[in-house]
Amino acid sequence: MNAPHPSKVAGIDSTVPSPAHTVAPAPAATDTPPSPSSNTQNTPETAPNAPGALLQDRLAGWVSDLTTLHELTERLARTDALDEALQELLRAGAALVGARRGLVVLEPGDGLGPDTTIGLGLARSDLGHMETVPRGAMSYGQILDGAPGGEGGEIVHPDLFAEDALDPRHREVAVRLGYAASYALPLATDAAGRLGAAVWLYDEPAEPVERQRHLVGLYARYATEHLARVLEVERTRACMTTIAEELLPSRLPRVAGVQLAALHRTGPRGGGDWYDALPLPDAALGLAVGSVTGSGPSAIAAMGRLRASLRAYAVMEGEDPVAVLSDLELLLRLTEPARSATALFAYCEPALRKITLAGAGHSPPLLVGERRTEFVETSVSAPLGMLACWEAPSVELEAEPGETVLLYTDGLLHRTGDPMDRAFARLHAAAASVPKALRDDPARIAEHVLRTVLPDGLDTADSDEDVVLLAARFE
């Protein structure tokens, strides 16, 4: 009789090897017939179709493994931040190889970074201890430095303390951290190149069996491709953040009679919010905040062009904020007709604590002092680029000694997720609650307002909205 031919499941010929958990083999056939008095009945193990039961068990194992891999890769695919993806890689790999702890060392082969080490079940101090071991004595160091490994580049240490050649420092750290075996895999593919290495640690001498190695190898190849995509996104975000920061003032000017501070948070896709502070003739000071519609490289570039143009107009006719914004509106309409922007420009005379300002579709400044916390009443006006000809009246105010004028962009309000009236109320309450001990420092005032309006890390969380705070305290 021909041996049974394994069938495919759902049209898939699985590449996963046969599972280790199979049914017990049927007893060997003999020529001795059973005793007439015997009550033995056919069971699945002794029935003639035992090979079929064996085949069904193997198929069930394949389906189970494919389902597990599918679930783990689905969970990994839902991660969109690099640290989150690395943690998911460690957790899934530990489950597949039967380990409890591990670490992943990210060192992209192109040298562009970022280089980082993340642990699973290991504290920061534990990772610090491991970094004191010579790199060549650690399996991740051997992988990253090109040492030959086993099949697939893996490096297995089933019993570290039984190895005569184990580095003394490695032995000391292994005893201190309580691990006795390790299994390491490279994170590399032909398309992605070398990204790093993952190591899983066992508390007792152990090593993954062939089936576990195959499964974690399949998962690691997929994870490496996913990490390469996430890494590219992270690099793009970092690049846009750097460009946006470089287009903003590297430092604020020092002007007698006023102290300045600024905070800026850029969204992950890069936005068009900006701020500026520049000395003007006659010991005056120009302050500006604004926001360009859109996000990404084009919005960042438009923001840089608009800010540079506003500086030029402010030097020529800064004492008239309406003229400055009118010139800016004309430039925007002629050079970028498909884009609009909001802006606010203030001409300050620190010696007199006098401020003349005009806004184009921008939120009103906030005046913060010991005796008052109030929004400056500005006229309602359209954003730049929305009308054929923009013009709005300016507003004059005089600050008391020790009062701070707080300029900000709408991103501060939008990140709260509240309706605008409630967001304004939250901003006002945050400014009014600034402790007296902080009121002499505009930087601490801005930080207090930011963290109070956006608590629980919302000030640093990924958001489509940029945030700008520019504080000027008059002496």
Secondary structure, 3 states (H helix, E strand, C coil): CCCCCCCCECCECCCCCCCCCCCCCCCCCCCCCCCCCCCCCCCCCCCCCHHHHHHHHHHHHHHHHHHHHHHHHHHHHCCCCHHHHHHHHHHHHHHHHCCCEEEEEECCCCCCCCCEEEEECCCHHHHHHHHCCCHHHCHHHHHHCCCCCCHHHCEEECCHHHCCCCCHHHHHHHHHHCCCEEEEEEEEECCCEEEEEEEEEECCCCCCCHHHHHHHHHHHHHHHHHHHHHHHHHHHHHHHHHHHHHCCCCCCCCECCEEEEEEEECCCCCEEEEEEEEEECCCEEEEEEEEEEEECHHHHHHHHHHHHHHHHHHHHHCCCHHHHHHHHHHHHHHHCCCCCEEEEEEEEECCCCEEEEEEECCCCCEEECCCCEEECCCCCCCCECCCCCCCCCCEEEECCCCCEEEEECCHHHHCCCCCHHHHHHHHHHHHHCCCHHHCCCHHHHHHHHHHHHCCCCCCCCCCCCCEEEEEEEEC
